Amino acid sequence: MLTARRRRRRRKAALAATVVSGALLLASCGGSDSGSGDGKTLRLWHYEGPESAMGVAWDAAVKEFEKTHPGVKVEFEEKGFEQIQKTAPMVLNSSDAPDLMEYNKGNATTGKLSKQGLLTDLTAEVTKRGWDKKLSAGVRTTSQYDADGVMGSGSWYGVPNYAEYTLVYYNKDLFKKHGIDEPTTFAELTAAMDKFTDEGVTPLANAGAEYLAHQYLYQLALTKADRAWVDRYELYKGENDFRDAAWTYGAETFADWVDKGYVAKNTVGAKAEDAAVNFISGKNPILFSGSWWYGRLKTEAKFDWGTFLWPDTKLTLGSGGNLWVVPKNAKNKDLAYDFIDITMSKKIQNLLGNKGGVPVAADPAAITDPQAKQLIADFNSLSEKDGLAFYPDWPVPDFYNVLVSETQKLITGNAKPDAYLDALQDAYDEGAPKR
């Protein structure tokens, strides 16, 4: 098999042509930084569900914004995560760009748009308004991007006003019904899944058509990884090898879980919403996913449920939350900055925390819900021990789609782990910047 470095050299000419083509496109279509709005309308896009902690908090922020800005109207347009993920570059490079938009963080998304010149550099505004002082170092990582679009340093192109991480949600009633205790070790977790499977219950809620499936696999890899491994993969600090022990373990174990029935093959076309509904309806006793589901479960789950961190690992998926970004072509940028400021206020941050979100600037004494306190405490524990390992789709542009399609092949059995890892290596090498 070719090494990552050799494959990168072979693709150098093709990549150079792609970069030149992209530069010409931006030169012909790009916009200015001046803004030419009427100062009376803020066009806002975000994709948080109305019942989620973030959805509730941003709705309150809209009301606060309109109260403190008489005569100004917020035009909110609800967009799906996938919709924004796929169409953002085209929309932001047009006159139809919103003034403020929630966007996914990481090299492949915000980093890519910043490199293409489609986002406003927020550095001066961040310093002026003191947003940088409200964010911990780990949360700030995804806000700043260098000239290559790589996170962790450089200018501010986004502001996160919540944090997130993945955890195991489990149906206590179903565990009790089947005589299974809460797992505290990885061995106990697999034993629990074996028992559920033996008794005709598929243990894991899954979504093959979106992020859940490859996040299961990435978490398995993380159990054999360390911070240096994450930095090689996410930040290009060394040569990333998808045939190493961690990636191999993740792919082989996930494929084995499909064979054992922990993951249903018929979830290959399911979306994240389907997985959540299957857990909420009691079909699957376990959902491994993000803290962003917490508020929804709090509202809709009619059974006793709990959470725990993935056992026997120091690393889990997580970071600062999705970012507020201001498009380069936004017409009312000052209004956008004011709205961001409101979402960073104690009033909105405290509301976010009490609704089951993970705030970045709340007053700890103002969080009164016991489960919310635990959610925040677990995040703080992960953050303090440098346990946030970001997300698998971040390193290179369009890697999300590669992960989805290749992991679907593992679920259907149309690809073996070795072929899966080779496909990821090829896509990663083609998209990674030359450092």
N, C-alpha and C positions, 0 to 999 in steps of 0.2 A: 504493500500500500504506500502511496506517496505521502511524504510528510506534509504537515500543514504549510511549512515554509516553501517547499517546492511547488505546491499547488498555487500558492499566492503569486509566485514569480510567473507561472504559466498564464495567469489571468491578468497580469499587469496591463497589457495592451488593451484588452477589452474593457477593463475598468476605467482606464484613462479616457477612452472614447465615451464611456457613459458619463463621466464627470464633465467632459467638455460639452456634451449634448445638454446636460442639466444646466450648466452655466449659461449657455446660449438661450435656453428657454426662459430662465429667470431674467436675463438681460432684456428680452423682448417683452416680457409680461409683467415684470416686477412693479411694485408700488413705491410710494414715498412714505416718509415717517411723519409727515406734517399733520395728517388728520384734518378732515373738512366737515365734521358733523355739525348738527345744529345745537348741540349741548343740551338737548331736551329729551333725548332717547338713548337708552343703554340697551343694546342688543346682546343678550346673554344666552349662551349655549351651555348646557351641562346634561349629563346622562344618569344622574342619581335618581333612583326610584322615589316617588313621593312619600313612601312610608319608611324609607331608610333614614338613618340618623343624619346623613349628609343632606338628603332631600328636605327633611324637616328644618334643618338649620339654614339651608340656603333660602328656603321659602321665607323664614323669619328675617333673613338678611335683606331680601327684596323689600319686605314691608318696612324695615328700618331705613333702608336706602331712600325709598319714596317719601318717608316721613321727614327725613333730614335734607331732602332735595326737592322742595316744593316745585311743582310744575314739570318735574322730570318723570318720565314713564319708563319702566323696565319692560322690554319686549322679550319674554323668555320663550325660547324654542327648545322643546325636548328632543334630544337626539339620542339614538342608541350608541352604545360603546363601539360596536362593529361599524356603524354608519360613519362616525367621526374618524375612526381608525383608518378607514379605507378612502374617505373623500377629503380629508383635511388638506393635503397638499394642493389639490386642485381648487378648493373653495378659498383657501387663504391667499392664493395667488390671483384672486379676482377682486372685483369691486363689491362682491357680496359677502365679504368676511365680516363676522360679528365683531363687536367691540371687546368682548371677553369670552373666553372659552375654557372649559375644563378639558384637559388633554392628558393622555397617558405619559408617564415620566420614563426616562431612560434614553439610551443612545439611539435606539431604533425609531423613536417617536419624537419627543421634544428635541433630542439631540439632532436628529435628521432635519427637522424643520428649522432649527436655529442655524445650522450649517448652510441651508438653502436660502437664508435671509428672509424667511417668512414670518419671523417673530420679532417683537420689540425687545430690545435690551432694557431690562428693568433695573439694572444695577443702581443707578442714581436714585430711583424711586424707593428701592429697597432700603438704601442707607438713610434717605431723607425721612422715611416713615418708621424706621426702626424695626422692620420685619425680620431682619437678619438676627437681631438680638433675641427674638422670640423662638428661634428654631435651634435645636441641638445640632451638633456636627453631623450625626448620622442622618438626620432628616434633611439637612441642607445639601447633602451629596447630590440629590437628584434635581436640585434647583439651578446648578451652575454647569455650564458647558464650555469647553474650549473651542478653538477654531476648527477642530476636526469633528465637533459634535459629541465629544466624549465627556461624560458627566464627571463631577467631582472637583472641577476647578474652572476658572474663567469667569465669564459674565453670567449674570442672573437672567434666565429666560422664563422662569416660572416660579410660582410661590405656592407651596403646599400649606394648607391650613388644617389638615388632619394627618394622622399617620395610620398605618395599616400593617397587618401581619396575618399569616395563616395559622389556623388552629383546628383542632378536631372538635366538631360538634357531635354530640351523641345523644340518642334517645334513651333516657334513663328508664322509661317505662318498658321499652322493648328489651333492654339489657336485663332488667329485673324479670320480665316474663320468661326469658330464656335462661335464667340462672347464671348470668354473666356479670362479674364485677367490673368496675371501671379499670381499664388497663393502666398500669403505671410503668410498664416496660414494653419494648418492641415485641418481645416474645409473647407477652400477654395479649398484645393487640392482635398479632397473627393467630393466636389460639382462639381469641374471641371471634375472629372472622371465620375460622374453621368451623366453629360450633354453629354460627349462624348459617353458613353454607350447608352443613350437614342437615340442618333443620328446615331447608328450603327457602331461606331468606338471603337475598343478595346484600351483603353488608355495606358496600360503598355506593353512595350516590355519585354519579359520574356524568360528564358531558364531553363526548368525543369531538363535537364540532366546535367547541370553544376551549377555554383555557384550563378547565379542571383536570382533564386527563394528563396533559403534559406537566401540570403542577404536581400531581401525584408522583410522577416519574422523577421530577427534579428534586422533590423532597427526599425520595429514596436515595438519590445520588448524594444529597447533602449529608446524609447520615455517615458517609464515608469520606467527607471532605473537611477542609479547614479554611481559614480566611485567605491563605495564599492561593488556594484553589479557586475561590470565588473571585479574587482579584485578577487572576489569569483570565478567567472566563469573561467577566464583566468589564474589566478595566484594561485588558490587554497587557498586564504586567507579567509577561512571559508567554511561552508557547502553549496554547490550549490544545489538548489532545482528547478527543471524544472516545478513544479506546483505552483511556486510563481506568484504574480500578473503580473509581466512583461512578463515572458515567456507565461503565459496563454493568456494574451492580444495579444501577437504577433501571436500565433498559431490560436486563434479564429478569429482575424481580417483578417489574410491572407486567411483562409478558407472562410470567408464571402466575401472577395474580389473576390475569384474564383466564388462563387455562383452569385455574382452581375455582373460578366462579365468584371471586371477590368483586370483580368488575364485570358487569353484564355486557356481552358483545352487542346487544341491541341498543346500547347507548352510544354507539359510534356516531350517530347523527344527532344526538341530543345536545341542547344548548345549556348554558349555565342556569337559566331560569327553570328548565326541566329538572335539573338535578336538585335545585332548591325546593321545587314543588314536591318532588319525590320524597325528600327528607321531611318536609313539613306535613305531608300526608301520611307519614308513617310507613312508607314503602321500604325505605332503606334506613337502617339504624345509625349510619355514620356518614357525615359529610365533612370532608377535609377541604376547607376553603377559607376565604378571608374574613376579617373582622367586619367587612362591609355588609355581611349578611346579618349581623347581630341584632340590629334594630328591627329588621323584618321578622326574624324568628321570635323576638320578644313580643311582637304584635300578633303574629299569626299561628305560631305553634300551640296546639291545644294539649300538649303532653309535657311531662316533666323532662327537661333537657339540661345538659351541662356542657362544659368545655374543658379541654386540657391541651397543653402543648404537645407536639409530636414527641413521643418518648425516645430516650437514648440518643439525643443529638444536641449539639450546641448551636446549630444553625437552622433557621427556617426562613421561608419566603417572607419578605416584608421590607418596608421602607417608609419614607414620607409618603403621604397620599398623592393622588393625582393632582396635577398642577393647574392653577389659574394661569393662563397664558394670554397675552395681549397681541393679536395679530399685527403684523407690520402695517397692513392696510386698514386697521381699525380707524373709525372716524371720530370716536369720542373717547380718547384714551384717558383723559383726566377723570371721566366718570367711571371708567373701568378701575382705575387706581383707587378711587373712593370706595367702590364696592368691595374690592379686595380688603381694604382697611377695615371695613365693617365685619367681614367674615373672620378677621383676626382679633376682633374685640372680645373682651372677657364675656360679655353678654351672649354672644353667639357661640363662643367656644364652650362656655358652661352648658348651654343648651345641647350642643353636639355631644358632650360627654354624658349627660344624663339620658340621652336618647340611644346610647349604645355605640357612639362613635369613639374614636381615639383622638382627642383634641391635642393640639400642640402648644396652646397658650391659655389653658383654663386655670381657674383657681381650684386647686385640689379639694379645698374645704367645701366648695360649692357642688361637688359631685356627690349626690345623696343615694343613688341607686346602688345596692350592694353588688349586683352582677356587673354593673358598669365599672364600679371601683376595681373589681377583679380583672376585668378586661384591660383596663388601663395599667394596672399593676403588672400584669403579665407582659405587656408591651414594654413598659419601663425596664423590666428585668432583662428582656431580650436586648434592648437598646444599650443598657449599661454594660452587658458582657459582649458587645459587638456581635450579636447573634443574627442580625438582619442580613440576609443573603440576596436581596433584590429578587428579580423575577427572570425566568429562563429566556423570555422573548426579547429582552432588552439589548443585548450586545450589538446586533447588526440590523439594518433596515429590512423589513419584511420577514424577519425570522419568525414572527408570530405565526404567519400562514404556513411556513415550513413545519414548525412544530406541530401545528394542528393536523396537517395532512399526513405527516410521517407517523405521528402517534396513532392516528386512525388506522394506518396499515398494521401497526402492532396489535390493535384491538381485533381487527378482522382476521389476522393471521397472514395477511398478504406480504408481510415483511418480517424477517427475523431480526433479533437485536443487533447483530453485526451490520446488516444492511441499513438498519435504522441509524446507527451511529455514524456510518460512512456518509449517509445523506446529510446528516446534521453538520458533519465536518466540512463537506463540500460547500454548503450554503454559508456557513460561518466564515470560512476562508475567503469566499468571494466577496462578502460584505464588510469584513473587518478592515479598519483603516490601517495603513502602513505606518507603523510607529518607529 
